[in-house]
Amino acid sequence: MVKALLSTASEATQVDREEIYDLLMNARQAPWVELEWLDGESRTGAIIFNEFKGTGRLINIDEEVSIDFRADQIRFVKIFEEERELTVMLVV
């Protein structure tokens, strides 16, 4: 089952930021996520996310990549139940 929420830049940015923050908090429990930054870069892996600071790290052990991020840098979140099965998506 795919749940999707789409929004445009003209909509309330604060609400979008809160939704991304919530998705990042949920993504901490997921085995695999895809994040897209505001600049268009996209990466997959597992994340750790500090809800108090609004910062996190995306880790992909297959590609040996570890990337720090802030919640306000993220514009797209996909959460996978399994490594390739989409369950949640948000586009800002």
C-alpha positions as CSV (number, residue, x, y, z in Angstrom):
1,M,0.0,0.0,0.0
2,V,1.4,3.4,-1.0
3,K,0.5,6.5,0.9
4,A,1.4,9.8,-0.7
5,L,1.2,13.4,0.2
6,L,2.1,16.0,-2.4
7,S,2.5,19.7,-1.9
8,T,3.8,22.6,-3.8
9,A,6.1,25.5,-2.8
10,S,3.2,27.9,-2.7
11,E,1.5,26.0,0.1
12,A,2.4,26.6,3.8
13,T,6.1,25.8,4.2
14,Q,5.8,25.4,8.0
15,V,3.3,22.5,7.6
16,D,5.5,20.9,5.0
17,R,8.6,21.1,7.3
18,E,6.6,19.6,10.2
19,E,5.5,16.7,7.9
20,I,9.0,16.0,6.7
21,Y,10.2,16.1,10.4
22,D,7.5,13.5,11.3
23,L,8.5,11.3,8.3
24,L,12.2,11.5,9.4
25,M,11.2,10.4,12.9
26,N,9.2,7.5,11.4
27,A,12.1,6.7,9.1
28,R,14.4,5.9,12.0
29,Q,12.6,2.6,12.4
30,A,12.7,1.7,8.6
31,P,15.3,-0.6,7.2
32,W,15.7,1.5,4.1
33,V,14.8,5.1,3.1
34,E,15.4,7.5,0.2
35,L,16.1,11.1,1.0
36,E,16.2,13.9,-1.6
37,W,17.9,17.2,-0.7
38,L,16.7,20.6,-1.8
39,D,19.5,20.7,-4.4
40,G,18.1,17.6,-6.0
41,E,20.7,15.1,-4.7
42,S,19.1,11.8,-3.8
43,R,20.5,9.0,-1.6
44,T,19.3,5.7,-0.1
45,G,20.2,3.9,3.1
46,A,19.2,3.8,6.8
47,I,19.0,6.9,8.9
48,I,19.6,8.0,12.5
49,F,17.7,11.2,13.4
50,N,18.0,13.4,16.5
51,E,14.5,14.8,17.0
52,F,15.8,17.5,19.4
53,K,18.4,19.0,17.1
54,G,16.6,18.2,13.8
55,T,19.8,16.6,12.5
56,G,20.5,13.2,11.2
57,R,22.8,10.9,9.2
58,L,22.0,8.7,6.2
59,I,24.2,5.6,6.2
60,N,24.5,3.2,3.2
61,I,26.9,0.4,4.1
62,D,26.8,-1.1,0.6
63,E,28.2,2.1,-0.9
64,E,30.2,3.0,2.2
65,V,28.5,6.4,2.4
66,S,27.6,8.4,5.5
67,I,26.0,11.8,5.0
68,D,25.0,14.3,7.7
69,F,21.8,16.3,7.1
70,R,19.4,18.8,8.7
71,A,15.7,18.3,8.4
72,D,15.3,21.7,6.7
73,Q,17.6,20.5,3.9
74,I,15.3,17.6,2.9
75,R,12.5,17.9,0.4
76,F,11.5,14.3,-0.3
77,V,11.3,11.2,1.9
78,K,10.5,7.7,0.9
79,I,10.2,5.0,3.6
80,F,10.6,1.4,2.6
81,E,9.3,-1.5,4.8
82,E,11.7,-3.7,3.0
83,E,14.6,-2.6,0.9
84,R,12.5,-2.0,-2.2
85,E,8.8,-1.7,-1.0
86,L,7.5,1.9,-0.8
87,T,5.2,2.8,2.1
88,V,5.3,6.6,2.6
89,M,6.3,9.5,0.4
90,L,6.3,13.2,0.8
91,V,7.3,15.8,-1.8
92,V,7.6,19.5,-0.9
